[in-house]
Amino acid sequence: MKRIFGIAAVAFAVILTGSCEKYEDGRPEKSVRNEFSQMYPDAKDIEWDREHSWWKVSFETGTAPNRTEHEAWYDLNGQWIRTETDMRLSAVPERIMGFLSASEYGSASFEDNDAEFIQTPSGNYYRFDLLHSGVEIYVDVSEAGKVTLAKFDW
């Protein structure tokens, strides 16, 4: 009986530890954590990192083998900035791939077999890592079909 209780206690501790959030650079304010919890109630394997003047939270959704990795960014007051979701190229809508193919970057080759779906308060887009004329570039394609060279303002 003691052995069964001991095994159950260890299993419970492992489950409890696995579901806890990890904080690399301190703990974000409650407003930040609440905003995240409301947006992503099914998030798992949550890790918080402080990046300059914002919080980055890495997490997963779904279950194996269909787990999806995400990163969400919040300012220090809990205002959502963006969410990046990793995806396979095969999961990118054909319409988006068509916009990319018809652009000046259509002849570029893919650096990887994946893309990112980026959601922001002002709109969503897909980001591709391409090799264009021997140079690695990032190209964004909006849901409306606008194709631009990615600008990193952070």
HELIX and SHEET records of a PDB file:
HELIX    1   1 LYS A    2  SER A   19  1                                  18    
HELIX    2   2 LYS A   30  MET A   39  1                                  10    
HELIX    3   3 LEU A   89  ALA A   91  5                                   3    
HELIX    4   4 GLU A   94  SER A  101  1                                   8    
SHEET    1   A 9 LYS A  22  TYR A  23  0                                        
SHEET    2   A 9 LYS A  44  GLU A  51  1                                        
SHEET    3   A 9 TRP A  54  THR A  61 -1                                        
SHEET    4   A 9 THR A  68  ASP A  75 -1                                        
SHEET    5   A 9 TRP A  80  ARG A  88 -1                                        
SHEET    6   A 9 SER A 109  THR A 120 -1                                        
SHEET    7   A 9 GLY A 123  HIS A 132 -1                                        
SHEET    8   A 9 VAL A 135  SER A 142 -1                                        
SHEET    9   A 9 VAL A 147  LEU A 149 -1                                        
END                                                                             
